[in-house]
């Protein structure tokens, strides 16, 4: 009975937050994620850089927009300390460049700039990240294996210790999944989706596919 009640409460929280952006702004970590139920060999999406970006330059707070291969590898673009960065994280710490690397973008984007981001499962315990068709990183998984297809995802996230992070109109459009033959097709309708129950941030989510979000700072 206790498990049933908890499950019902979580379902209510999810429904409320996903339709109204009802999570109160607060310090900490939060995200909006759309993930497949079935397994695929990669994911592609067009990121539109948001406007009205506010992230304190405190060496900790950031916003990030990324693709993912299950929980093994995540790659995309983040904003921290006043700079946009590209990253591919397949586990390990910040100093383990074999599995995790982040570099400042040589050309800093402005609101409305678009990037076609592709994350490919190489089926040899590595993943490769591409921007607009150009290889950015190839990294090996730090733990576990990446030898077969996985669920794939797109994510908008925030980490905020001062309740100040904000932006308007970030979008992942043209979301596609990769088959074993390397062919990309439309993101399936059979998806998982949630604003994390433990997440922080006052998100507005007008659409899940394309994934569109805005983030409001606290008062």
N, C-alpha and C positions, 0 to 999 in steps of 0.2 A: 504494500500500500504506500509506504514512504517513497519508494522509487517511482511509483506512478504519479504521485503528487508532484515530486520534483520535476519529472519529465513534462507534466502539464504546465508547470510554472515556466520552465525554460521555453516551451513552445509559445506561450503567451508573450514572453519577453521578445522572442524572435519576431513574431507577427507584428507586434506593436512597433518595434524599432525599425523593421525593414519597410514598413509602410509610412511611417511618420518621421523617421529620424529622431526618435524619442529619447535616445541615450543622452543624458546630461553631460555637458562638457566637464572634463575632469582631467587631472594629471595622470599620466601613465601611457599605456599602449593600447591601440585599437586598430581595427581594420574592417574593410568590406571585401569579401571574397566570393568569387564565383568559380566553382570547380566541377569537373565532369564526374559522373558516376563510373563510366567505362574508362578503359585504359587506352592511351595513345602514345605516339612516339615523339611528340613535340607540340608546341603551341605558338601561334603567331597572333599579334594584335597591334593595331595602330594607336599609339599613345598621343593624345593632344595635351600639351603642357598647360596647366591651369593658370588662371589669372589671380591677381590679388593675393599672392603668396606671402604669408607671414610665418617665419620660423625663427625663434630666438637664436642668436649665435652664442650658444652656451656649451658647445662641444658635445652635446648630448642629444638635443631635440632634433627631429627630422620628420620629413614626410617621404614616402616611397611609393612607386608605382611599378609593379613587377609581374612577371610571368613565373610559373613554377611547374616542376615535374614532381608531383606528389609532395612529399616532405623532404626529398633528396636535394634538389637544387632550385634556387630562386634567382632570377636575373632581371634587371631592368634599370630604372633611373630613380635616384633619390636626391633630396635637397637638404643640405646641412651646412651650417656656418656660412650661409650666403652664397653657396655654390651648388650647381647641379653636377651630379656624379653618375657614372655608369658602374654597375657592380654585377658580379656573379658569385653567389655564395652557395657552396656545396658542403657546408659544415666546417668545423674547425674554427680557430680563433682568427682575429684580424691579421696576425702575423704569419699565418699559414697560407702563403700565396699559391701553394699548389691546389688549394681547395676554395680559397676565398680571396677575392681581390676587388678593390674599389678605386677608381681613378676619376679625377676631375675632368669633365668634358672640355675638350680643347676649345670648342665654340659653345659659349653659354646660350641656351635657348631662351626665347621670350614667350610670353603667353600666346598660345595658338600654334606654336611650333609642333610639328608632328614627327614621330619616329615609328617606323615599322620594326617592332621588336619580335625576334624569333628566338625561342629556346629549344634546342634540339637534343634529344637523347641519342647519344652515339652507340649505345648498347655495349660499351666496353668500360663501364664505370666512369665515364666522363660525359659532360654536357657542354655544348657550345652555344654562346650567345652572339646574335647578329643584330646590328642596327642598320636598317635600310640596305640589307644584303651584304654588309661588310662584317667580317668576323671581328669580334671584340675580345672575347676570352674563350678558352677551353679549360675546364677545371675537372679534377677527379673528385669523386665523392669521398668525404673524410671517413665516414662510417657506413657500414652496410654495402649494398651493391646497387648498380644501375645497369642491369643486363637485360631487362625486359621492359615492356610498356608500363606506364603508370597513369593514374588520373592526372589531368593537367588543370591549371588554374590561372586566373588573373586576379590581382589583389591591389587595392588602394589602402595604404596603412599610414599610421601616425605614431610617433613616440614623443611625448611632451611632458616635461617636468614643471612647466610654469603656466599651463593652461592658456597658451597664447597661439598655438599653431592654428592656421587658417588658410583656406584657399577657395577658389570658385571654379567650378566647371572643369574638372579633370575627366577625361574620357578614354576608355579603351574601346575602340570600334573595330569593325572588320575582324572579329575574333574567330580564329580558325584552329582546327586540330590537324595533326599530321598522322598519316597512315603509315603502315610498315613500308610501303613503296615510295614514301616521300611526298605523296600528293596531299595538299591541304584542302579541307572542306569546312563548311560552316560549323561553328560551335553547336553542339547538340542541344536539343531542348530538355533532355534528361539530365538535369544538373543538380548539384548541391549549391546552396547559397545561404550565407548568413552574415549578419553583423555579429561578430564574436560576442557571446554572452559575457565574457570577461573584459570586453573592449571598452576603451574610453574614447570620447570624442563625440561631438554633436554633429553627426553626419546627416546630410540630405542625400537620398538615393532615388532619383527619379526614374532610373532604369538600371536593370541588371545585364541586359545584352542589347545594345552596347552598355558597358558598365560606366555609369555616369555618377559622379559624386561631387559634393561640395562639403567643406568642413568649416564649422563655425567655432571661433574662440570663445572662452568663457568671459563673463562680464567682469 
